[in-house]
Amino acid sequence: MESSAAGGKPEVEAPEALASAEAFAAAVAAKLAGNDPGVARKTETFLEKQAQLLETQNTHLKDEHALRVAHLRNQLREEKVRRFGLRLRVGFQLFLALVGTVIGIGGAVMIYDAFTSRRVVIEPFDAPPALAARALLAK
């Protein structure tokens, strides 16, 4: 396996490439094994190690798949919670805007009524005699 220049993670070879490499090694081994028994033993050992490596990679990929699925489920759950929080925040902001609008309209109506009201009647009142005497002297 080679490491990629960008991520530093090992690249996983495609199953087709691994199968063709194994087929090529088997063909070469079969050709050479007929002539030399030592090559046949080494080829058999090599092929066993390759089979073990492929099995280990297969197990690793299955485990990694399960972890990725679990990670995606957690991300989906977090996304749902985040979306709910955003909706709650927008709803609260709309509620505050509505309350502010109602208070503003109520204040405007009260001010308008105060300016246009003709219901206020000021009736004359009698001053106490002591104050009335002082008021007449002050003039």
C-alpha positions in Angstrom: 0.0 0.0 0.0 1.1 3.5 -0.8 0.4 6.6 1.3 -1.3 9.5 -0.5 0.4 12.8 -0.7 -2.6 14.8 0.3 -4.0 13.1 3.3 -1.2 10.9 4.6 -3.7 8.0 4.9 -3.0 4.7 3.2 -4.8 4.2 0.0 -7.0 1.1 -0.1 -6.4 -0.8 -3.4 -9.4 -1.8 -5.3 -10.4 -5.4 -5.0 -10.0 -5.9 -8.7 -6.3 -4.8 -8.5 -5.7 -7.1 -5.5 -7.3 -10.0 -7.4 -5.3 -9.4 -10.6 -2.1 -9.2 -8.6 -2.9 -12.4 -6.9 -3.8 -14.0 -10.2 -0.5 -12.8 -11.8 1.5 -14.2 -8.8 -0.2 -17.5 -9.1 0.5 -17.7 -12.8 4.2 -16.9 -12.4 4.4 -19.4 -9.5 2.8 -22.1 -11.5 5.2 -21.6 -14.3 8.3 -21.6 -12.1 7.1 -24.2 -9.7 7.2 -26.9 -12.4 11.0 -26.4 -12.8 12.1 -25.8 -9.2 10.6 -27.2 -5.9 12.2 -24.4 -3.8 10.4 -21.8 -5.9 7.2 -23.8 -5.4 7.6 -23.7 -1.6 8.4 -20.0 -1.5 5.5 -19.3 -3.9 3.1 -21.3 -1.7 4.3 -19.3 1.4 4.0 -16.0 -0.4 0.5 -16.9 -1.5 -0.5 -17.9 2.0 0.7 -14.6 3.3 -1.1 -12.7 0.6 -4.3 -14.6 1.5 -3.9 -13.7 5.2 -3.3 -10.1 4.2 -6.4 -10.0 2.1 -8.5 -11.5 4.9 -7.1 -9.0 7.4 -7.9 -6.1 5.0 -11.4 -7.5 4.5 -12.0 -7.7 8.3 -10.6 -4.2 8.7 -12.9 -2.8 6.0 -16.0 -4.5 7.6 -15.1 -3.1 11.0 -14.5 0.3 9.5 -17.8 0.2 7.7 -19.6 -0.4 10.9 -17.8 2.5 12.6 -18.6 4.8 9.7 -22.3 3.9 9.8 -22.4 4.6 13.5 -20.6 7.9 13.0 -23.0 9.0 10.3 -26.0 8.1 12.5 -24.5 10.2 15.3 -24.0 13.1 12.8 -27.6 12.8 11.7 -28.9 12.8 15.3 -26.7 15.9 16.0 -28.1 17.6 12.9 -31.6 17.0 14.0 -30.9 18.5 17.4 -29.2 21.5 15.8 -32.1 22.1 13.4 -34.6 21.9 16.3 -32.5 24.5 18.2 -32.5 26.8 15.2 -36.2 26.5 14.8 -36.7 27.2 18.5 -34.5 30.3 18.3 -36.3 31.6 15.3 -39.7 31.0 17.0 -38.5 32.8 20.1 -37.3 35.8 18.0 -40.6 35.9 16.2 -42.5 35.8 19.5 -40.4 38.7 20.8 -40.9 40.7 17.6 -44.7 40.1 17.9 -44.7 41.2 21.6 -42.7 44.3 20.7 -45.1 45.1 17.9 -48.2 44.7 20.1 -46.6 47.0 22.8 -45.7 49.6 20.1 -49.2 49.6 18.6 -50.8 49.8 22.1 -48.6 52.8 22.9 -49.4 54.5 19.6 -53.1 54.0 20.2 -52.9 55.4 23.7 -51.0 58.5 22.5 -53.5 59.0 19.6 -56.4 58.7 22.0 -54.8 61.2 24.4 -54.4 63.8 21.7 -57.9 63.4 20.1 -59.9 62.8 23.2 -62.7 65.2 24.0 -63.8 63.5 27.2 -61.7 65.4 29.6 -63.8 68.0 31.4 -62.3 70.5 33.8 -64.8 71.8 36.3 -64.3 74.9 38.3 -63.5 74.3 42.0 -63.7 76.4 45.1 -60.6 77.5 46.8 -60.4 77.4 50.6 -61.2 80.9 52.1 -57.7 81.3 53.5 -56.2 80.8 50.1 -58.7 82.9 48.4 -58.0 85.8 50.8 -54.2 85.5 50.1 -54.7 85.3 46.4 -56.8 88.5 46.4 -54.1 90.3 48.4 -51.3 89.2 46.2 -52.7 90.9 43.2 
